Amino acid sequence: MRFRVEDVPSDPGDCPGARLHVVTGKGGTGKTTLAAAAAIALASGGRRTLLIEVEGRQGIAQLFGCPPLPYAERRVAVARGGGEVHALAVDVEDALLEYLQTVYHLGRARWALGKLGALDFVTTIAPGLRDVFLTGKICQALQAPQPDGARYDAVVVDAPPTGSVARFLNVNEQVAGLARVGPVRDQAESIMEVLRSGQTTVHIVTLLEEMPTQETVDVVTELRGIGLPVGEVLINMVRKPVLHAGDLIQAQSRQLPRAEIATGLAAAGLPTSAAVVEALIGEAVDAADRVALEAAERAALASLGLPTYELPWLAEGIDLGGLYELAAALTDQGLGVSGP
C-alpha cells in the first residue's frame, strides 16, 4: 500500500497546504481536548474533517458524549456553517489485519490470524511495526474518498504525547533494522513521504508551566531534527490576570498598601483583621508570581519562532459546549479560516 503525496489535494488554510494535523502535548495539557476543538474549527464553513484516535483510550467518545468509537468512521459533531466532524478510533489489530488483506489478499484467513494472536507475535518481534500500521491507516484515511467521492478536507490526529510522538511518526527509523526491502519498507517510506511533505503539520499543546514548556521546546527540536514539519504551539488553560497593572507591580515588589486594603474591605462590609489583610496580600503575591512565571514561559515558547494560539481556561470544565468555545477561539486566531 503506497501513499503518494500528489494524491493528496492541498488546503490553503492557516497552515498552507496542510490537511493532516497531528496534535501532541505533554500529558495533562489537554491534548485530546484541543485535537477535538481543532477538528471542529477546521470543519467550519461547510467542510468535513476526520478526528482520529490512536491510543485506545476512547477519549474522543467521552468528549463528544457518544458510545465508544468502532474501527469505522462515525459523525460526532456539526460545525459552524454546516461542516461535519467524523471520528475514528484506530485499533492496531484491525489495522494490521486490514494491511494484510490489502497487501497479501488473505481473505478470511486474516481473521484466523487475528484469533491466533498475530498482532502480539508481530509486534513482539518488531515493536515498530505497530506504529507503521497506525500511521498507515492515518494516511489511508487522508487519501480515501468518501461515499460521495470527496476526500476529507482535513484529518486531525490525537497523537501520542510529546515524549513518544517523534518515535511514533518516524516510522522509517522504526523499521530500519527490520526490512530493507519489501512491502513494509515501501509502506514506511511512503508514510514518511506524506508526513514530511507540506501536507502535514504537527501542533504541540502546552501550558504556561515549566515542565510542559520544556517538553515543548524539546519535542520541537526533536521533530525538526528528523525533518517533520511543526505547526503551531497551542497554549491551553490561559487564565485572565486578576490584578490591574499597577496592583501587579506593587504585588511583585511586595509593597501592597495594607491600610488601603483594610479600608476597601471595610467599605465592602468584610472583616478587616490583620489576618484577613495578610491572606489577601498573600493571594496577590502568588498571582503576581504566577504572571512572572507565565511571562518567562511565553518567552521560552516565543524563542521557537512558531505561531502560538492561546486557549482560555474554562472554569466549568470541558463539555460539548466547552469544545465549541475552544474551537471558536482557534478559528478567531486563524485556524481553518480559509476554505479548501
N, C-alpha and C positions, 0 to 999 in steps of 0.2 A: 504494500500500500504506500504509494509515493504521493507526497503533497507538493504541489507546485505553487510558488509564490504568484506566478502570473494568473493562477486560477482564482485568486482572492482579490475582489474589487476593493479599491481604496475608499476611504471616507475622510473628507477634508474637515473633520471636526476639530475639537480642541487639541488633539494630538494628530497632526496632519498625516493622513494615510493609515492611521491605526484602527483596526477593527477588533483586535484581540487585546483586551485589557486585563492584565494579570495583577491581582491585588494581594499584597503580602503585608506583614507587620508583626511586631513582637506580640506574643500572647497577652491578652488583656487590653489591647489598644482599640478594640472594636473593628478588627479586620473584616470579619464576616458581615457585620452591620454595614460598613461602608462599601463593601462589594455589592451588597443588595441595593443600597442607595444609588451607587453608580449605575447599576443596571436600569433602575427606574429613570434616572436622569438621561441616560443615553437612549432610552425609548421614547422620550418626549418628541412631540411633533409628528406622531404617526409612525414612528419607527418600531422595529421589532428587535428585541435583544434576548440573548440566552445567557442565563446565570448558571455557572457550573460549580459544583462542589466536588472536591476530590479527597477529602479527609475522612469521609464516612461518619460524620458526627450528626448529620441531618440538622445542622444549624440553620440552613435556609428555610426548611419547612417550619421550624419553630418561629422564625422571624415573621413569616407570612401567615402563620396560623393555619397551615394546611397539613394534611396527612403526610407521613414520610414519603419522600420522593422515590419513585421507582427508577429503574435504569431505562428511562424513557422521558422525553421532553414533555413538560406539562406547563400550561399557562398558570401563573401565580398572581399576576397583578396587571393592571392597566395603568398607563402613564398619561400625563397631560398631552392633549391633542390627539388622543385615540391610539397611542402606542401600546405595545404589549410586551410584558416580561414573561418569558418562559424560563423554566428551571430544570436542571438535570443533575442527579447525583450519580457520579461515575463510580461504579463498582469495579474494582480492579479485576476480579474474577470474570465478570461478564465482559470486560474489555479484552481480557486475554482470549476468551473463547470466541469473541467476535473477530479478533485478529486472526486466530487460527482458521476460522471459517473463510475469511476474506482471502487470506494468502494461500491456504492449503486446501480449501473447499472440502472440509471434513464432514459436512452434513451432520447427521445425527450423532456421529462419533464424538463430536465436540462436547456434547452433554455427558457422554460417558467419561470423557476426560475430566470434566468438572467433578463428577461423583468420585473419581479415583484420586482426587487431590492434586490435579496437575498444577494448579496455581502454587500450592505450597512447595511442590517439588521444583518447579522452575525458579521461583523467586528465592528459594533457599540456595540453589546453585549460583544464581546470578541475581542478587537483590536489585541491581539497577534496572532490570527488565520491568519491574513494577512501574517505574516512572516512565519508561518507554511506552507501555500500554496506556497509561493515563494521559500523557501528553499527546499520544497519537489519537486518542478519542477526542481530545480537545480540538486538534487540527482538523479532524474529520468533521466535527460539528461546525467548525468555522466555514468549511467549504461546501458541505452537503446542502442541496436545495431542499426547501420545504415542499409540502404537497402542492402548493400553488406555484412552485417553480422558483420562488425567490429565496435568496440566502438571508441569514440574519444580518442586520445592519451592524451589530456589534455582539461580541461574545465576551463576557466578564467571568473571570475565574477567581473563585475564593481559594487562593493557593495556600500551600504550607507556610508556616511562619518564617521570619527573616533568617533564623538560624539554619534552615534547611532548604530554602527556596532556590538558591543557586544550584545546589546538587539536584534538586527536582527538575529544574529546567535544562541543565547542561547534560542532556541525555547522551550526547556523543562521548563525553568522558565516561559516563556510566558503563557503556558497552565497549570501551576501547580495548580492554583486555579479554573480552568475550568473543567478539565477532569482528574480523577484519573485512569479511565479505559476506554476501548473502542478504536475505530479506530483512533481518534485524538491523544490520548495519545500514542498509538502504533506508529503512524506516527512520532510524535515528538521524541520519544525515538530512533527510527531507524535513523532519521536525525542526531541526536546528536552522534550516534554511528559512522556515517561516518565522521562528522565534527571533532570529537575528535581523529580520527584514524590517522595513518600515511599517509592516502590517501589525506589529506587536509593540506594546509598551507595558512596562512594569511600574505600578504605583505602590508607594510604601506608606502605610498608615502608621502614625506615631502619636505620641503625647509630648507635651512640653515638660518632660521629666528626664532626668539624667540617663537612666538605662535605656528607655525606648529611643532617645535621641542618639545615643552611642551606637545602638544596633542599627539604626537607620543609616548613619554615616558608614558603618562597616559594610552593610549589605550593598549600598550604592557602589562603594569601592569594589566589592566582590563581583557584582553584576557587570560593571564596566570592564573589569579585568577579563571576563570571559566573552565580551562582545555583545552583551544583551542590552537592549535599549531601555533606559529608565525614563519614566514619565514625570508624574507629579508626586510631591510629598503631601499627604493628606493629614493635616494636624487635627486630631479629634479631641472632643470634650474640652473645647476652649471656653473658659468662664469669663464673663464680663468683669472688669475691675469694680471693686466695691468702694474704692476711695477716689475722691477727686484728686487732681494733680497736686494741689497744694498740700492736702492732707497726706498724700502718699510721700511727698518729700519729707514732711515732718516725721512720719512714721519710720521711714528709712533711717533718719538721723536720730531716732529715739527722742524726739523733742516735742511730743504731743502735749498741748496745754491742759493739764489736769483740771484747773479751775473752770475753763470753758466747757469741758466735757461734763463736769458736775452740774454746771448751770443748765446745759442742754437737757440733761436727764431730769432735772427738777421741773423744767418747763414742760416736759412730756409726762410728768406725773410718775416718774420712775424713781427707784431708790438711788440715792447719791452717796452711799457709803464709799469709803476708800477701797474696799474690796471690789465693789462693782466697777468703779472707775479703773482700777488696775486690770481687771479682767477685760474690759473693753480695750484698753491700751494694748494688752497682750494680743487680742484678736487683730487689732490694726497692724501691729508689728508683724505678726505672722502673714497677714495679707500682703504687706509691703515686701517681705522676704520672698513670698511666692512670686510676686511680679518681677522681682530682680532675677530669680531663678529662671522664669519663663523667658525673660529678655536674653539671658545667656544661652538658653537652648535654641531660641529663634536665631541667634547669631550663628550658632553651630550649624543649624539646618540651612541657613542662607549661604554658608560657605560652600555648599554643594553645587550652587549655581543652577538649581532646579526650580520650576514654578511650585508654589505652595498654595494650598487651599486650607482654609480654617473652617472647621465644623463646630457648631455650638454644643456645649454640654446641655443635655436635656434633663431637667430636674425630675420630670415624671417618669423617666426611664424610656426604653425603646419598645414601642409597639408599632403597628402598621402606620398610624398617623405620624409617629416619630420618623419612620423611614422616609415618608413623603416629605417631611420637613427637611431632612438631611439631603434628600435628592434635590429639593428646590434650592438649597444653599449651594450645592455643587453646580447646578445649572446657572445660578446667578453669578458664579465666579468663572463660568466659561466652559464647563464640561458638557459636551454634547450640544452646544448651542447651534452648530452648523449642521445642516442636513447632509445626507449622503449624496 
